[in-house]
Amino acid sequence: MPDSLGGLRLAGAVPLDPKPATPPPPASAGPAAAAVNGAAPAAGDAPAGPVVIDVTEASFATDVVSRSMQVPVVLDFWASWCGPCKQLSPVLEKLALADGGRWILAKIDVDANPGLAQAAGVQGIPAVKAVVGGRIIGEFTGAVPEREVRNWLDQLLSLVDEAMGGMPGAAAGDAARDPHLAAAEDALARGDIDTAVESYRVRLAEAPADPDALTGLARAELLRRVRDHDPADIRRRLAADPDDVDAAIAAADLGIAQGDVAGALAGLVEVVRRTSGPQREQARAHLVDLFQALGDAEPAVAPARRSLAAALF
């Protein structure tokens, strides 16, 4: 995802204390239910493939961060006991289906995935957050009326279009891009991280200084690492030894993938501050890799660079 989206923010589209939406028909009665279950609705109703997905800590990097490099992903934080969630979620599902894949709705059960809710700064549910290029750029809370959700989504899509002329996977952008970069972006959109890594490496073999390939490879490798991390095991290891550098590095990767960029970088800087020798160098080198993956447009990078310099010198 080019860094031109780094500073985008979507705000003010929805009131803070909205009125509940009118309850929709039962999910089993409409086409949105088919999207949730991954089944294709009737011909002409929606594109192939689900536009509504369930996301967990284990799948977040692939299903949200990776997908958001190609298409906006809207997070729906909900719980089975939450009455307003039962009003809002079907509205979001209906609109996702109606928009035919222009954005993906990712549903996150906060009871089953408390770490994701914490990393995203969820303070009440239902909470909805828009993710573009791996960053949260807009949000609202509460079961707002459908027309206001529609307005918020239209602002989100317009914001992305104005910033980039569409997401990087659009046909107009592909025509001017290196085929290996295009292949990498297509692979990320499919969640095929391994193919994306290889495509970026092929491009770098041809053009070692290509900034898009350097940043893309760093991001794809971050996604691949996160895919293999066990959050519970990492938490256990850090509780036993806060200076376990391997665990601290894995925790920083997970924090970034879950949206807590500033916290993830700050935590790893503290490891650099407390350690010495090979361990300190390992943490420092990983921070540099993360700076490359995030890009200078990420607001948390500049302060983290300064903190790292202070910790080293």
N, C-alpha and C positions, 0 to 999 in steps of 0.2 A: 504494500500500500504506500503510495507516495506520501511524503510528509506534508503535502499541502492541506491535508485534513487534520493535522495535529492540533490546530488551534480552534477548530470549529466547536461551537456549543449551540444547543437548541434549548431555549428556555422561554418561559412565560406563555406556553401554549395552552396550559391547563390550570384551572384554579386549584388552590391548595386544599379547599374543603368542598370538593365537587358533590353534586347530588348523585345518588345511585342511579345506575342505568336501568332501563326497563328489562326485567328478566327475559331472556330469549327462550325459544322453544328448547326442549330437551336435546342434548347433543346427539343422541342417536337418531333424531328425526331429520337432521340436516346434513349438508355436504361437509361442514366443518368437522364432523365426527370422523368422516372418512379420512380427512387430512391428518387428524391426530393419530389415527391408527395406522397411517402409512399407506392406506388403500387409495387407489386412484378413483376420483369421482367420475361422473358421467363425462363422455367426450365433450370437449369444448368448455367444461367448467373450470379446469385448472391444468397447468402443465404437469408432465410426468414428474414423479418424485414428491415427497412430502414437503409441505411448506410450514408445517407445525411439527416440532420435534420435542421430545423430553430429553433434558440434559442433566447430567450428574457431574460431580467433581472429576470423575475419571474421564468423561467425554468432553469436558468444557473446552479444553485446548483445541480439539479437532472440530467440534460442532459449533463453537461460538467464535473463538479467536481466529481460527483458520478460515472459516466461512466469511467472517466479517472483512477479510481482505478483498472479497469479491462482491459481496452483497450485504446491505445493512441487516443486522440481526437484532431483533427486539426481544429483550428478556422479560418474561412474565414470572415474577416471584409470587408464589401462592402457597396455600396450605389447605388440607382437606377440611379443617374446622372453620375456615374463614368464609363467612357469608358473602361479603363483598367480592371476594375472589370468584365465587360461583356466578356472580353477575358479570364481572368484567371479562373473565377468560373466554367465554363463548363469543363475546363481541370481538375480541382480538383474533380469535380463530376465524370468524366469519370474514373479517377484513383482510386477513392474510390470504385466505382462499380467493377473495375477490380481486386482490392485487396480482394474482397469478405469478408469484415468485419474485416480485420486485424487492421483497424483503422476506426474511425468515423469522417465524415466531418460535422462540426457544423457551420452553416452560421448565421452571425450576422449583421443585418442592423444597421449601425452606426447612422443613422438619428433617428431611432426608439429606439435605446438603447445607448445613448451617455455615460451613466454611465459605461457600460461595456467597451466601447472603451477607456475611460479615465483610468479606473482601469488597463487595459491591456497595457497601455502605447502606444496606437496607435497614430502615428504622421502623417501617410499618408496611403491612401488606393489605391489598395487592400493591406491588411496586413494579413499575415498568421502566426499563432503561434501554436506550438505543446504543448499540455498539457498532462502530465503523472503524475499520483499520485497527482493530484490537483495543480501541478506546471508547469509553462511555462518553457520548456527546450530548445526551439529553435524557430526561426522565420525568416521570410524574408518579404520584401516589394516589390511590383511591379508585373506587368504581365510578369513573366519570361516564357521562352520557356518550353514546356512540358517535354523535356528530362531533364532539370535542376530541375524541380519539382519532376520528378521521382527519380533523384539522391538524392535529399533532403529527400524524403520519405524513400528511401532505407537506408540512414544513420540513420534516426530516428528509424526505425524498428530494424536495426542491433544493435543500441545503447541499446535499451530496451532488446533485446535478450541476449546481452553480459552481461548486468548488472544483469539479473534475470533469464535467460533461458526462456524468455517469460514473459507475465503478470501473476499475481498470480492466475488467473482463469484457467490457462492451466491445462490439465489433469495430467501431470506429477507432478505438484506441489500439486494438490488436494489430491493425494494418500497419501501424508505424513502429511497432515494437519488434525487438529481436525475437525470433521464433522460440528460442530456448527460454527466454523470460516469459513469453506467452504460455509456453507449455508448463512452466513452473506455476504460474498463476492459475491455470486451469486445474492443475493437480491439487493445489491448495483448496480450490473451490469444491473439489470432490472429496476432500479430506485425505488425499493420498500424499502424505507428507514425505515419504521416502522418494517418490518420483520427483517431487518438487526439489528436494535436496540435490538429487542427481542432475536435474536440469539446470539449476543454478551453478553447479560445479562445472558443467560442460561450458556454460557461458563464460565463467571465470577463466577457464583454460584458454579461451579465445581472446578474452579481454579482461586481464587481471585487475584492472582499475575501475571496471564498470560499477558505479555506485549503487545502481538498482540491484545488481546481482549480489554485491557484497552485503547490502542490507537485507535483501531477500533471503540469502543463505543463512545469515545470522538468525533471522526470525524463524525460518523453517527448522533449523537445528534446535532452536529453543522449543518449538512445538513438539519436536520428536523426543527431546529429553523429558518434557512434561508428560507426554503420553506414557512413558515407562516409570514415572514416579508413583510411589505409594504414599499418599498424604498422611495416613495414620502412622506408618512406619517412620516417616520423617519427623513427625511431631514427637514420637516416642524417643527417637535418637537425640533430638535437641533437648528434650527434657532431662535426659541422662547426662548430656554433655553439650552445653551451649556452644563450645568451641569445636565441635565436630564439623570440620570445614566441608566435607562432602555433603553432609546433611544440610548445612547452612546454604550451600550453593543450590541444592535441590529445592529448598524452601524458597529461595529468591526466585527461581524459575517459576514455581507454582504461584507465588504471590503476583508476579507479573501476568501470568496467564489468567489469573482470577481478577485482575483489575487493580490490585493494590501496588501500583508501580513505585510510588514514593516509599512506602513501607518496606517493600522488597529490597530496594537499593540501599536504604538506610540500614537495614539489618545486616547486609553484607559488608557495608562500610565499617560497622561496629566490629565485625569479625576481623577485618584488616587491622583495626585499631588495637585489638586485644591479642593478636597472634604475632608470630615472627617466623623468619626463615622460610622454608618451602611452603608451609601452610599459608603464610601471609601472601606469598607470591601467587599461590593458586587462587586465593580469593580475589586478589587484585586483578589478575588476568581475566577471571570470569566477569568481573565488573566491567572491564573494558569491552568484552564480547557483548554484554548486555547493553552497553551504551550504543554499540554499533547496531544491534537489533532494534533498539527503540528509536534511534535517530535524534538529532538535536532539537527537532520540533517538539519532542515530548517534554512537557514542563518540568518533570522531575529530574531530567538528566543533568542540566547545568548545576543545580545545587548539589547533586550527588557527586559530580566531578570535583567541585570545590571541597566537599567533605572528604573525598578520597585523598586529594592532595594534602589536606590538613592532617589526615591520619597517617600519611606516609612520611611527611616532613615536619 
